C-alpha cells in the first residue's frame, strides 16, 4: 500500500570515544520486508497523521508536509534506535527524493556530544538492532543498504 504522505529517513552523527564521527544504524530482522537480504540501514519510516501539526487534517502544502516529515524523522529515529529525543542537537532536511511511489525526505541530524547513547546491539522498540559505524565502514562494507550508502556519499561528497 502506498503511503500518501511519504517517508522520512535520518542520517545522524556523533563522535565516539576515539573522536571519530559515527552514524547510528539499525539492522532489521523483520521477515515482512520486501527485500529478503538484510542490511544495516539508517532509521526510516512512513510519515503518519500523528506527525502533522496539531489540527490534523491540515491543508497539505509543502510547509506542513516538510514539518510532518521532520516530526516523523525524529519519531522513527527514536523508536528504532532507542536514542532519546533529548540527544538530538540539530536536525535539518537535506534531500527530498521522488521515489515514484512516494517522496522520501532525508534528514541530517547531529547528536549532542557526550550524551549517553544506548550500547551497540541494543534492540529498539521496533525490534531493530542498533549499531554505530564510521563513514569508511559504511562506504566499504557489503552489509549496508546500497541506497543508504549512496545517499550518504551524495550528502558528504566522499567515497
Secondary structure, DSSP 8 states (H G I E B T S, - for coil): ---SS-EEEEEEEEE-TTS-EEEEEEE---TT-SSSS--EE--EEE--GGGS-SSSS----HHHHHHHHHHHHHHHHHHHH---GGGEEEEEEEEEEE-SSSEEEEEEEEE-TT-----TT-B-TTS-EEEEEEHHHHHH-SSB-HHHHHHHHHHH---
